Amino acid sequence: MPMSRRTVVSCLPLAAALFAGCATTQMSAEWRDPSFAATSLKGQRLVVACRAPDDTMRRLCEDQWASQLGASGVVALRSYSIPGLPAIGDNIEAIRSALRAQGATAVATMSLAPSDIAMVGSGAQVGVGLGGSSGGYRGGGLSFGGIGISLPIGGGTVTQGMGAAARLVDVASGRLVWSGNASAPASGDVMGQVSSLTQVTTEALRKAGLI
């Protein structure tokens, strides 16, 4: 039996909500060592180190993260500003020795990588239709439980989301204190994605009682 016009219209906000949910930078998972005393890092020195596809993104990430942590009262040092600091992940003992020489209490690392999902942006209008198709992606269109949303490919541009895996390690003991994963929606503004990822990660550290 065909759906009425009122039913079709009422389903449009649902489609919009599905996209809105995908358009928010957020934490997807977190872990915290329950045995670690919840001492604030405010006033302490912390080194931030980012891994990224290129050096420009790495420095942008460290700049943004240092700014976010600085606003929370943490003295954040960028790894790229420390001469002779070994690459994070190469020689743990050499890294800890270098960080102790800087008077750092902890090191926060973030690994950035494009997500697998790409969105197609186009000046053409987006079509929304109803049917019995199942959820998934195919041929430039998305379908969610029978609501099909077509995105014309011709003349469009492809952008990607970005994911971040962050860790906080205590320098003195070498213990992993906290880890978390975050994701940013597809966008052509890489700097905006990095900024939002460092922001939600800093907020997660604050909620965990670590800063």
Number of C-alpha atoms within 10 A of each C-alpha: 3 6 9 9 8 8 11 14 10 11 15 15 11 13 17 10 12 12 12 11 11 14 15 13 22 20 19 11 11 17 13 16 12 9 7 13 10 13 9 15 19 15 13 15 19 29 25 24 26 26 21 18 11 8 12 9 17 21 19 17 27 28 22 22 29 23 18 20 25 16 12 16 15 19 18 25 23 18 25 18 11 13 8 10 15 16 15 16 9 9 10 13 12 14 19 22 14 17 22 14 9 14 14 20 17 26 24 21 23 26 17 22 16 18 15 9 12 16 17 17 19 15 11 12 9 12 11 17 14 17 13 11 13 13 13 11 14 9 9 13 18 18 21 18 12 14 21 22 18 18 21 18 15 12 10 14 13 13 18 20 22 23 25 25 21 21 21 23 18 18 21 13 10 14 13 17 20 21 21 19 19 22 27 26 24 24 18 14 10 18 14 12 21 24 19 21 29 25 18 18 27 20 17 20 19 15 10 15 13 19 20
